Amino acid sequence: MAFEYRLRRAEDIRLAATRGRRLGMALFRVSVRPNSLGHARFSCIISRKVDKRAVVRNRIRRRVREYLRHSPIFLALPIDVILTAEKSAATATKMSLYEVLDEMVTRLSTGKNPSSIY
């Protein structure tokens, strides 16, 4: 995933988490906030509450990044997205994880203007 698509600064993450709209998904809590960059940025937060093993947490993180890297619809949206994994994400299969991410991208891109979800 290119550096420009990652939400890195702590201040940006805090703003998206506190002032962004929230979507309830099966495996993730999603916070979304519009940005002025013309493309999406995201951060994937997976705490030790999800699973104590770093291998499992990193696997979830890699799968999310890989899915979003291949999603031109998501990357074109001018939004900041924070994905916070739920405990159930640790035992989810790759396909079920992709189905939830697909549903998220569909919900985010339904309007002509991405800020319409706000």
C-alpha positions, 0 to 999 in steps of 0.5 A: 500500500502506497504511503499516501494512502495510509493515515499516519499522523496521530492528530489525523487519526484522533480527528477521524476517530472522534469527529468521524461518522461511525459504521457498524460492521460485522468484524470492524468498527469503522470511523469515516471523515471527509478529507480534502486530498482527493483520495482515501487514507486509512488506518487499521487498528488491531489491539491485543484484545483481538488476539494476544498473538502478533501473528494473528493481528498482523495477518488481519492487518495484511489482509485488510491492506491487500484488499484495500490496495486492490479496490480502486473504488475505495482509493478514489473516495476523498475520506479518512477511514479508521478500521478497528478490529473486533475480537471476531476478526481473529477467527474470521476466514479470509473470504468472510473478512473480504465480504465485510470489507466489500460491504464497507466499500459499497456502503461508503461509495453509494452516494455520488458525494462521499460526504453524503454519508455524513 
